[in-house]
Amino acid sequence: MFRKRPPSVAKASASSASAAQPSNRKFFRAAVAMPANYAVVGRTGSRVCTIRDISGGGLRLENEEDLPLGTPMDVRFVLGAKQVACRARGRIVLSFFNAAERRYAHGIAFTGIEAADREAIVAYITELQREKLRGRIAD
């Protein structure tokens, strides 16, 4: 569920020369299945998507639309039981077709997000981690 490993685990589990390199991630990333809306900057209207993982630095969404790398977009979503409404601007940094889901997957790096929204995301992920440790949610 959580993708960032402590440096000692990452180094021990990697077999390539890159194992000695520290992770570039600044935030933990959690797997989720969260409905959201996105709007491509410069285009009218919004479309629905599903967020598949999220961190304080970005997210991965799945949708029905093939979009090119670098596409700027605004994403709106609601976090958890507390129903915290968040929005962020980002750009596509990774894009591929998920054949199993028959949808496109896009990695979005946040380029504009309010501090309160980023803090809400980090708090949400922290709560997910607590719940996992307590055994209330599965991997």
Secondary structure, DSSP 8 states (H G I E B T S, - for coil): -B----HHHHHHH--SGGGGS----SS--EEEEEEEEEEETTSSS-EEEEEEEEETTEEEEEES----TT-EEEEEEEETTTTEEEEEEEEEEEEEEETTTTEEEEEEEEEEE-HHHHHHHHHHHHHHHHHHHTTSS--
